[in-house]
Amino acid sequence: MLDAVIRAALRYRVLTSVSALAILFYGGLAWRNLPIDIFPDLDRPRVTILTEASGLAPEEVEMLVTVPLEAVLTGASGVQTVRSSSGIGLSVIWVEFEWGSDIYVNRQIVAEKIGSAQERLPKGMRPHIAPISSIMGQVMHIGIESVHGKTAPIDLRTFADWVVRQRLLTVPGVAQVITMGGGRKQFQVLVNPDLMLQYGVSLHDVEQAVRASNSNATGGYLERAGNELLVRALGRIKTVNDLKAVVVKAREDRPVVLGQVARVVEGAQLKRGDAAVNGKPAVLVVVSKQPGADTRRLTEDVLSAIESISQSLPADVRITPDLYQQKTFIDLSISNVIEALRDGVLLVIVVLFLFLLNVRVTFITLTAIPLSIMITAIVFQVLGMSINTMTLGGLAVAVGELVDDAIVDVENIFRRLRENSQRTVPHPILRVVYEASREVRSSIVFSTALVVLVFVPLFALGGIEGKL
């Protein structure tokens, strides 16, 4: 087979040269479009279940929430490991499935198991499946701060929750956007015990009235002049005054409203953490990516979204998108590997020229490097692989081996051509090239096969090691 390839390459030299140029051109396009990351995709199929249990201690969360869920999830199809963490008012369960399984099928299996365990959980507690995220997780940290201190932290948090977060969630590849700091805005009802006693209102009455007030209701339809008019009772709370007007209780046929027994204000939710930028109170926005998403491309898309938001920012609000970008570390890592690869190629050029002392032969030998790299790029594109430190390291080893083979082949051809030129009756040049290449072919094939055999056991590795 190799004989046929060599004969065809020598017979159709123009076609071979054009094919090599086409590979260089298409490989260059493929190389530019390949996703770039630090490591290969190391994401194990994992589903995360979050359950909020307000007011419960970690022991109660574990007994009432975590254990019942673990009991039904452990026996699910394809589940390998179930891990959990029970904290103050929060249960987190990680369900890990077999490598190579479909994450969407896994999420469906978990959702069905959660539904079957719902009746065993305390009333009002609903487990939620977290969005699909990558093990490389957080790709960006974005800061939102007040430049002159005129914008309150609570307003910064509102802006981050309802403008920035909603916009970033529409960016393809974003799995989750978390906001921290600033204080989440809420209506706070500060009851007055003396007034409650005076009007005969209990704390339970206040709680029930507030809970039942924040909703709209429908009253059917009215027909007028052939038109159907929707009848609605608007009870959705929008302002502090709306909440003050909520009827808590009827006393002597007269309504007692919330504003008579309590002070209603807008305030920040109780903080369990905070955020700052350069020592000043701020809001931190954390962007996480989906598995398989190109980190660098996703970062550029997020920056474009931030740029569009920045055009309509209040004068006192500033967005800092470069507090942390995983893209920076990726670029640095890839740059270091490419720099080492470049230095190796330059060293090969110098060594080749010093040993062969022929520019033409050196150039012919070095054509193996760009051709092999471009062919690799095409293969990566077909297989859906990415450029990362592991693939570039392997490429460096492969290029080194390929250059060794090219040196042996080209140097032997060069020597035979020189000997042929000294003959009284020289043989045809193409025949000399073919015979010279055939002489060393077996040595090249077997030496390359030995190098490949060294790496074959690595393909038998499983788990994260195999992914690497």
DARA-V738906 format. One record per backbone hydrogen bond with DSSP energy under -1.0 kcal/mol. NH is the residue of the N-H (numbers start at 0). CO is the residue of the C=O. If there is no record, write none. Layout:
# DARA-V738906
nh;co
NH;CO
NH;CO
This chain:
# DARA-V738906
nh;co
4;0
5;1
6;2
7;3
8;4
9;5
10;6
11;7
15;11
16;12
17;13
18;14
19;15
20;16
21;17
22;18
23;19
24;20
25;21
26;22
27;23
28;24
29;25
30;26
31;27
32;28
36;386
46;94
48;92
49;127
50;90
52;88
55;52
60;56
61;57
62;58
63;59
64;60
65;60
66;61
68;64
69;65
70;66
71;67
72;68
73;69
75;72
78;75
79;95
80;95
82;93
84;91
86;89
88;55
90;50
91;84
92;48
93;82
94;46
95;80
96;44
97;77
100;97
105;101
106;102
107;103
108;104
109;105
110;106
111;107
112;108
113;109
114;110
115;111
116;112
119;116
120;117
124;121
127;49
129;47
133;288
138;286
139;286
140;323
141;284
142;319
143;282
144;317
146;315
155;151
156;152
157;153
158;154
159;155
160;156
161;157
162;158
163;158
164;159
166;162
167;163
168;164
170;167
173;170
174;287
175;287
177;285
179;283
185;266
187;264
189;262
191;260
195;191
196;192
197;193
198;194
200;195
205;201
206;202
207;203
208;204
209;205
210;206
211;207
212;208
214;212
216;232
218;230
221;228
223;226
226;223
228;221
230;219
232;216
242;238
243;239
244;240
245;242
247;255
248;255
250;253
255;248
257;245
258;243
259;256
260;257
261;257
262;189
264;187
266;185
268;183
276;279
279;276
281;274
282;143
283;179
284;141
285;177
286;139
287;175
288;136
289;172
292;289
297;293
298;294
299;295
300;296
301;297
302;298
303;299
304;300
305;301
306;302
307;303
308;304
309;305
311;308
312;309
316;313
317;144
319;142
323;140
325;138
327;324
329;325
330;326
331;327
332;328
333;329
334;330
335;331
336;332
337;333
338;334
339;335
340;336
341;337
342;338
343;339
344;340
345;341
346;342
347;343
348;344
349;345
350;346
351;347
352;348
353;349
354;350
355;351
356;352
361;357
362;358
363;359
364;360
365;361
366;362
367;364
368;365
370;366
371;367
372;368
373;369
374;370
375;371
376;372
377;373
378;374
379;375
380;376
381;377
382;378
384;379
386;34
388;37
391;387
392;388
393;389
394;390
395;391
396;392
397;393
398;394
399;395
400;396
401;397
402;398
403;399
404;400
405;401
406;402
407;403
408;404
409;405
410;406
411;407
412;408
413;409
414;410
415;411
416;412
417;413
418;414
419;415
420;416
422;419
431;427
432;428
433;429
434;430
435;431
436;432
437;433
438;434
439;435
443;439
444;440
445;441
446;442
447;443
448;444
449;445
450;446
451;447
452;448
453;449
457;454
458;455
459;456
460;457
465;461
466;462
467;463
